[in-house]
Amino acid sequence: SWNRAKKMMGDVGRFLTELKEIDATSIPQESIAKLQPILALPHFNFEAMESVSSAAANLCSWLVNVVRYNQIYQEVKPKMDSQKKASE
């Protein structure tokens, strides 16, 4: 909920630390699946959010990029594992 989000972001230092500690390579796929409807919203992008709030725009951009990084990592990781195994 928005109230829960505001409470979570209330301590800016802690919130930023928690964001920095997120490992984009190990986000559960169930979480990624739950985010897909949000990411698909036409206004869920930096440009649209920036007209409302620069903080929201930057957080939106961060989320979009973390999810995209995770998707790419999930595609590349098996290839990296195969390459590592082949070179052993």
N, CA, C and O atoms as a GROMACS GRO file, in nm:
protein
  352
    1SER      N    1   0.083  -0.118   0.000
    1SER     CA    2   0.000   0.000   0.000
    1SER      C    3   0.088   0.125   0.000
    1SER      O    4   0.206   0.119   0.034
    2TRP      N    5   0.030   0.236  -0.038
    2TRP     CA    6   0.104   0.362  -0.041
    2TRP      C    7   0.149   0.402   0.100
    2TRP      O    8   0.260   0.452   0.117
    3ASN      N    9   0.062   0.380   0.201
    3ASN     CA   10   0.100   0.414   0.338
    3ASN      C   11   0.220   0.332   0.384
    3ASN      O   12   0.309   0.383   0.451
    4ARG      N   13   0.221   0.205   0.349
    4ARG     CA   14   0.336   0.119   0.385
    4ARG      C   15   0.462   0.166   0.312
    4ARG      O   16   0.570   0.166   0.370
    5ALA      N   17   0.447   0.204   0.187
    5ALA     CA   18   0.561   0.253   0.109
    5ALA      C   19   0.617   0.381   0.170
    5ALA      O   20   0.738   0.397   0.182
    6LYS      N   21   0.530   0.473   0.209
    6LYS     CA   22   0.576   0.598   0.271
    6LYS      C   23   0.649   0.571   0.401
    6LYS      O   24   0.750   0.635   0.430
    7LYS      N   25   0.600   0.477   0.479
    7LYS     CA   26   0.666   0.441   0.605
    7LYS      C   27   0.804   0.381   0.576
    7LYS      O   28   0.902   0.413   0.643
    8MET      N   29   0.810   0.294   0.478
    8MET     CA   30   0.936   0.230   0.441
    8MET      C   31   1.038   0.333   0.395
    8MET      O   32   1.156   0.322   0.427
    9MET      N   33   0.993   0.433   0.319
    9MET     CA   34   1.083   0.535   0.266
    9MET      C   35   1.108   0.649   0.364
    9MET      O   36   1.188   0.738   0.337
   10GLY      N   37   1.039   0.646   0.478
   10GLY     CA   38   1.051   0.754   0.575
   10GLY      C   39   1.193   0.772   0.626
   10GLY      O   40   1.237   0.885   0.646
   11ASP      N   41   1.263   0.663   0.647
   11ASP     CA   42   1.404   0.668   0.687
   11ASP      C   43   1.486   0.655   0.560
   11ASP      O   44   1.520   0.545   0.516
   12VAL      N   45   1.518   0.769   0.500
   12VAL     CA   46   1.581   0.772   0.368
   12VAL      C   47   1.713   0.696   0.367
   12VAL      O   48   1.740   0.620   0.274
   13GLY      N   49   1.795   0.715   0.469
   13GLY     CA   50   1.924   0.647   0.474
   13GLY      C   51   1.909   0.496   0.473
   13GLY      O   52   1.979   0.426   0.400
   14ARG      N   53   1.818   0.446   0.555
   14ARG     CA   54   1.793   0.302   0.561
   14ARG      C   55   1.737   0.252   0.429
   14ARG      O   56   1.776   0.146   0.379
   15PHE      N   57   1.644   0.328   0.372
   15PHE     CA   58   1.583   0.290   0.246
   15PHE      C   59   1.688   0.278   0.136
   15PHE      O   60   1.689   0.181   0.060
   16LEU      N   61   1.776   0.377   0.125
   16LEU     CA   62   1.882   0.373   0.024
   16LEU      C   63   1.977   0.256   0.046
   16LEU      O   64   2.020   0.191  -0.049
   17THR      N   65   2.010   0.230   0.172
   17THR     CA   66   2.097   0.116   0.203
   17THR      C   67   2.031  -0.014   0.159
   17THR      O   68   2.097  -0.100   0.100
   18GLU      N   69   1.902  -0.029   0.187
   18GLU     CA   70   1.831  -0.151   0.147
   18GLU      C   71   1.828  -0.165  -0.005
   18GLU      O   72   1.843  -0.276  -0.056
   19LEU      N   73   1.808  -0.055  -0.076
   19LEU     CA   74   1.810  -0.061  -0.222
   19LEU      C   75   1.945  -0.104  -0.274
   19LEU      O   76   1.954  -0.187  -0.365
   20LYS      N   77   2.051  -0.049  -0.216
   20LYS     CA   78   2.188  -0.081  -0.260
   20LYS      C   79   2.224  -0.226  -0.231
   20LYS      O   80   2.307  -0.285  -0.300
   21GLU      N   81   2.162  -0.285  -0.130
   21GLU     CA   82   2.193  -0.423  -0.092
   21GLU      C   83   2.116  -0.527  -0.171
   21GLU      O   84   2.141  -0.647  -0.156
   22ILE      N   85   2.024  -0.485  -0.254
   22ILE     CA   86   1.947  -0.581  -0.334
   22ILE      C   87   2.038  -0.647  -0.436
   22ILE      O   88   2.109  -0.580  -0.511
   23ASP      N   89   2.035  -0.778  -0.438
   23ASP     CA   90   2.114  -0.856  -0.534
   23ASP      C   91   2.025  -0.884  -0.655
   23ASP      O   92   1.938  -0.972  -0.650
   24ALA      N   93   2.047  -0.810  -0.761
   24ALA     CA   94   1.962  -0.822  -0.880
   24ALA      C   95   1.976  -0.958  -0.948
   24ALA      O   96   1.895  -0.992  -1.034
   25THR      N   97   2.076  -1.035  -0.911
   25THR     CA   98   2.093  -1.167  -0.972
   25THR      C   99   2.008  -1.273  -0.905
   25THR      O  100   1.990  -1.382  -0.959
   26SER      N  101   1.955  -1.243  -0.786
   26SER     CA  102   1.884  -1.347  -0.713
   26SER      C  103   1.743  -1.307  -0.672
   26SER      O  104   1.694  -1.348  -0.567
   27ILE      N  105   1.677  -1.226  -0.753
   27ILE     CA  106   1.539  -1.190  -0.725
   27ILE      C  107   1.451  -1.310  -0.758
   27ILE      O  108   1.460  -1.365  -0.868
   28PRO      N  109   1.367  -1.352  -0.664
   28PRO     CA  110   1.281  -1.468  -0.694
   28PRO      C  111   1.194  -1.440  -0.817
   28PRO      O  112   1.141  -1.331  -0.834
   29GLN      N  113   1.181  -1.540  -0.901
   29GLN     CA  114   1.103  -1.524  -1.022
   29GLN      C  115   0.956  -1.495  -0.993
   29GLN      O  116   0.887  -1.434  -1.074
   30GLU      N  117   0.907  -1.539  -0.876
   30GLU     CA  118   0.770  -1.506  -0.837
   30GLU      C  119   0.755  -1.354  -0.820
   30GLU      O  120   0.652  -1.297  -0.856
   31SER      N  121   0.857  -1.291  -0.765
   31SER     CA  122   0.855  -1.146  -0.747
   31SER      C  123   0.859  -1.075  -0.882
   31SER      O  124   0.788  -0.977  -0.904
   32ILE      N  125   0.943  -1.125  -0.971
   32ILE     CA  126   0.952  -1.068  -1.106
   32ILE      C  127   0.815  -1.079  -1.174
   32ILE      O  128   0.770  -0.984  -1.239
   33ALA      N  129   0.751  -1.194  -1.160
   33ALA     CA  130   0.619  -1.215  -1.221
   33ALA      C  131   0.516  -1.118  -1.164
   33ALA      O  132   0.431  -1.067  -1.238
   34LYS      N  133   0.521  -1.092  -1.034
   34LYS     CA  134   0.427  -0.999  -0.972
   34LYS      C  135   0.450  -0.856  -1.020
   34LYS      O  136   0.357  -0.775  -1.024
   35LEU      N  137   0.574  -0.824  -1.055
   35LEU     CA  138   0.607  -0.689  -1.102
   35LEU      C  139   0.565  -0.664  -1.246
   35LEU      O  140   0.546  -0.549  -1.285
   36GLN      N  141   0.550  -0.768  -1.326
   36GLN     CA  142   0.522  -0.751  -1.469
   36GLN      C  143   0.400  -0.664  -1.498
   36GLN      O  144   0.408  -0.578  -1.586
   37PRO      N  145   0.287  -0.681  -1.428
   37PRO     CA  146   0.173  -0.593  -1.458
   37PRO      C  147   0.204  -0.445  -1.429
   37PRO      O  148   0.155  -0.357  -1.499
   38ILE      N  149   0.283  -0.420  -1.327
   38ILE     CA  150   0.321  -0.282  -1.295
   38ILE      C  151   0.414  -0.226  -1.403
   38ILE      O  152   0.396  -0.114  -1.450
   39LEU      N  153   0.512  -0.306  -1.441
   39LEU     CA  154   0.608  -0.262  -1.542
   39LEU      C  155   0.540  -0.239  -1.677
   39LEU      O  156   0.589  -0.161  -1.759
   40ALA      N  157   0.428  -0.306  -1.700
   40ALA     CA  158   0.357  -0.293  -1.828
   40ALA      C  159   0.267  -0.170  -1.835
   40ALA      O  160   0.217  -0.135  -1.942
   41LEU      N  161   0.246  -0.104  -1.723
   41LEU     CA  162   0.162   0.016  -1.724
   41LEU      C  163   0.223   0.123  -1.813
   41LEU      O  164   0.344   0.145  -1.808
   42PRO      N  165   0.143   0.189  -1.895
   42PRO     CA  166   0.198   0.287  -1.989
   42PRO      C  167   0.267   0.406  -1.922
   42PRO      O  168   0.353   0.470  -1.982
   43HIS      N  169   0.229   0.435  -1.799
   43HIS     CA  170   0.289   0.548  -1.729
   43HIS      C  171   0.405   0.507  -1.638
   43HIS      O  172   0.464   0.592  -1.571
   44PHE      N  173   0.439   0.377  -1.636
   44PHE     CA  174   0.548   0.333  -1.549
   44PHE      C  175   0.680   0.342  -1.626
   44PHE      O  176   0.738   0.240  -1.666
   45ASN      N  177   0.726   0.465  -1.645
   45ASN     CA  178   0.854   0.491  -1.709
   45ASN      C  179   0.907   0.624  -1.656
   45ASN      O  180   0.832   0.703  -1.599
   46PHE      N  181   1.033   0.647  -1.676
   46PHE     CA  182   1.098   0.767  -1.621
   46PHE      C  183   1.030   0.895  -1.666
   46PHE      O  184   1.002   0.982  -1.584
   47GLU      N  185   1.002   0.906  -1.795
   47GLU     CA  186   0.947   1.029  -1.850
   47GLU      C  187   0.810   1.063  -1.790
   47GLU      O  188   0.785   1.177  -1.750
   48ALA      N  189   0.722   0.964  -1.784
   48ALA     CA  190   0.589   0.989  -1.729
   48ALA      C  191   0.595   1.020  -1.580
   48ALA      O  192   0.527   1.110  -1.532
   49MET      N  193   0.676   0.947  -1.509
   49MET     CA  194   0.688   0.969  -1.365
   49MET      C  195   0.754   1.102  -1.332
   49MET      O  196   0.723   1.164  -1.231
   50GLU      N  197   0.845   1.144  -1.417
   50GLU     CA  198   0.917   1.269  -1.390
   50GLU      C  199   0.823   1.389  -1.384
   50GLU      O  200   0.849   1.485  -1.312
   51SER      N  201   0.713   1.382  -1.459
   51SER     CA  202   0.617   1.493  -1.457
   51SER      C  203   0.545   1.501  -1.322
   51SER      O  204   0.488   1.605  -1.289
   52VAL      N  205   0.548   1.393  -1.246
   52VAL     CA  206   0.484   1.390  -1.114
   52VAL      C  207   0.586   1.412  -1.004
   52VAL      O  208   0.564   1.492  -0.912
   53SER      N  209   0.700   1.340  -1.013
   53SER     CA  210   0.800   1.346  -0.906
   53SER      C  211   0.933   1.294  -0.959
   53SER      O  212   0.940   1.186  -1.017
   54SER      N  213   1.039   1.371  -0.939
   54SER     CA  214   1.170   1.324  -0.984
   54SER      C  215   1.215   1.204  -0.900
   54SER      O  216   1.284   1.115  -0.951
   55ALA      N  217   1.178   1.201  -0.773
   55ALA     CA  218   1.213   1.086  -0.689
   55ALA      C  219   1.143   0.960  -0.740
   55ALA      O  220   1.204   0.854  -0.750
   56ALA      N  221   1.014   0.973  -0.772
   56ALA     CA  222   0.939   0.858  -0.824
   56ALA      C  223   0.995   0.815  -0.959
   56ALA      O  224   1.003   0.696  -0.987
   57ALA      N  225   1.035   0.911  -1.041
   57ALA     CA  226   1.092   0.879  -1.172
   57ALA      C  227   1.221   0.800  -1.157
   57ALA      O  228   1.243   0.702  -1.228
   58ASN      N  229   1.305   0.842  -1.065
   58ASN     CA  230   1.431   0.772  -1.045
   58ASN      C  231   1.411   0.634  -0.985
   58ASN      O  232   1.481   0.540  -1.022
   59LEU      N  233   1.318   0.621  -0.893
   59LEU     CA  234   1.288   0.490  -0.836
   59LEU      C  235   1.228   0.398  -0.941
   59LEU      O  236   1.261   0.279  -0.946
   60CYS      N  237   1.142   0.451  -1.025
   60CYS     CA  238   1.082   0.376  -1.135
   60CYS      C  239   1.192   0.326  -1.229
   60CYS      O  240   1.195   0.209  -1.266
   61SER      N  241   1.281   0.415  -1.267
   61SER     CA  242   1.390   0.380  -1.357
   61SER      C  243   1.479   0.272  -1.294
   61SER      O  244   1.520   0.178  -1.362
   62TRP      N  245   1.507   0.288  -1.166
   62TRP     CA  246   1.590   0.189  -1.095
   62TRP      C  247   1.523   0.051  -1.100
   62TRP      O  248   1.588  -0.049  -1.131
   63LEU      N  249   1.392   0.047  -1.070
   63LEU     CA  250   1.320  -0.081  -1.070
   63LEU      C  251   1.319  -0.145  -1.208
   63LEU      O  252   1.345  -0.264  -1.222
   64VAL      N  253   1.289  -0.066  -1.310
   64VAL     CA  254   1.288  -0.118  -1.447
   64VAL      C  255   1.424  -0.177  -1.482
   64VAL      O  256   1.432  -0.285  -1.540
   65ASN      N  257   1.530  -0.108  -1.446
   65ASN     CA  258   1.665  -0.155  -1.480
   65ASN      C  259   1.708  -0.275  -1.398
   65ASN      O  260   1.778  -0.362  -1.450
   66VAL      N  261   1.669  -0.283  -1.272
   66VAL     CA  262   1.702  -0.400  -1.191
   66VAL      C  263   1.632  -0.524  -1.247
   66VAL      O  264   1.692  -0.630  -1.256
   67VAL      N  265   1.505  -0.509  -1.283
   67VAL     CA  266   1.432  -0.622  -1.339
   67VAL      C  267   1.493  -0.664  -1.472
   67VAL      O  268   1.507  -0.784  -1.498
   68ARG      N  269   1.528  -0.568  -1.556
   68ARG     CA  270   1.589  -0.600  -1.686
   68ARG      C  271   1.724  -0.670  -1.666
   68ARG      O  272   1.755  -0.767  -1.734
   69TYR      N  273   1.804  -0.620  -1.572
   69TYR     CA  274   1.931  -0.684  -1.541
   69TYR      C  275   1.908  -0.828  -1.500
   69TYR      O  276   1.980  -0.918  -1.545
   70ASN      N  277   1.809  -0.851  -1.414
   70ASN     CA  278   1.779  -0.986  -1.369
   70ASN      C  279   1.741  -1.076  -1.486
   70ASN      O  280   1.785  -1.190  -1.494
   71GLN      N  281   1.660  -1.024  -1.577
   71GLN     CA  282   1.618  -1.103  -1.693
   71GLN      C  283   1.739  -1.141  -1.779
   71GLN      O  284   1.750  -1.255  -1.824
   72ILE      N  285   1.826  -1.046  -1.802
   72ILE     CA  286   1.946  -1.075  -1.882
   72ILE      C  287   2.035  -1.174  -1.810
   72ILE      O  288   2.088  -1.267  -1.871
   73TYR      N  289   2.052  -1.154  -1.680
   73TYR     CA  290   2.136  -1.245  -1.601
   73TYR      C  291   2.081  -1.388  -1.608
   73TYR      O  292   2.158  -1.483  -1.623
   74GLN      N  293   1.949  -1.403  -1.597
   74GLN     CA  294   1.889  -1.536  -1.603
   74GLN      C  295   1.914  -1.604  -1.738
   74GLN      O  296   1.923  -1.727  -1.745
   75GLU      N  297   1.925  -1.526  -1.844
   75GLU     CA  298   1.955  -1.582  -1.976
   75GLU      C  299   2.103  -1.617  -1.990
   75GLU      O  300   2.138  -1.717  -2.053
   76VAL      N  301   2.188  -1.536  -1.932
   76VAL     CA  302   2.332  -1.550  -1.951
   76VAL      C  303   2.395  -1.648  -1.851
   76VAL      O  304   2.493  -1.715  -1.884
   77LYS      N  305   2.340  -1.658  -1.731
   77LYS     CA  306   2.399  -1.741  -1.625
   77LYS      C  307   2.421  -1.886  -1.668
   77LYS      O  308   2.530  -1.938  -1.644
   78PRO      N  309   2.326  -1.954  -1.730
   78PRO     CA  310   2.353  -2.092  -1.772
   78PRO      C  311   2.468  -2.100  -1.874
   78PRO      O  312   2.544  -2.197  -1.874
   79LYS      N  313   2.480  -2.000  -1.958
   79LYS     CA  314   2.590  -1.998  -2.055
   79LYS      C  315   2.724  -1.977  -1.986
   79LYS      O  316   2.824  -2.037  -2.023
   80MET      N  317   2.725  -1.891  -1.884
   80MET     CA  318   2.848  -1.868  -1.807
   80MET      C  319   2.888  -1.995  -1.732
   80MET      O  320   3.005  -2.030  -1.726
   81ASP      N  321   2.788  -2.064  -1.676
   81ASP     CA  322   2.815  -2.189  -1.606
   81ASP      C  323   2.871  -2.295  -1.700
   81ASP      O  324   2.964  -2.367  -1.665
   82SER      N  325   2.814  -2.304  -1.820
   82SER     CA  326   2.863  -2.401  -1.920
   82SER      C  327   3.004  -2.368  -1.963
   82SER      O  328   3.086  -2.457  -1.979
   83GLN      N  329   3.032  -2.242  -1.982
   83GLN     CA  330   3.166  -2.199  -2.023
   83GLN      C  331   3.266  -2.230  -1.913
   83GLN      O  332   3.376  -2.277  -1.941
   84LYS      N  333   3.228  -2.206  -1.789
   84LYS     CA  334   3.317  -2.232  -1.676
   84LYS      C  335   3.344  -2.383  -1.665
   84LYS      O  336   3.458  -2.425  -1.643
   85LYS      N  337   3.239  -2.463  -1.681
   85LYS     CA  338   3.254  -2.608  -1.671
   85LYS      C  339   3.342  -2.661  -1.784
   85LYS      O  340   3.422  -2.752  -1.764
   86ALA      N  341   3.327  -2.602  -1.904
   86ALA     CA  342   3.407  -2.646  -2.019
   86ALA      C  343   3.554  -2.612  -2.004
   86ALA      O  344   3.640  -2.682  -2.056
   87SER      N  345   3.583  -2.505  -1.931
   87SER     CA  346   3.723  -2.464  -1.918
   87SER      C  347   3.792  -2.528  -1.799
   87SER      O  348   3.911  -2.504  -1.777
   88GLU      N  349   3.720  -2.609  -1.721
   88GLU     CA  350   3.780  -2.677  -1.606
   88GLU      C  351   3.854  -2.801  -1.647
   88GLU      O  352   3.910  -2.870  -1.562
   0.00000   0.00000   0.00000
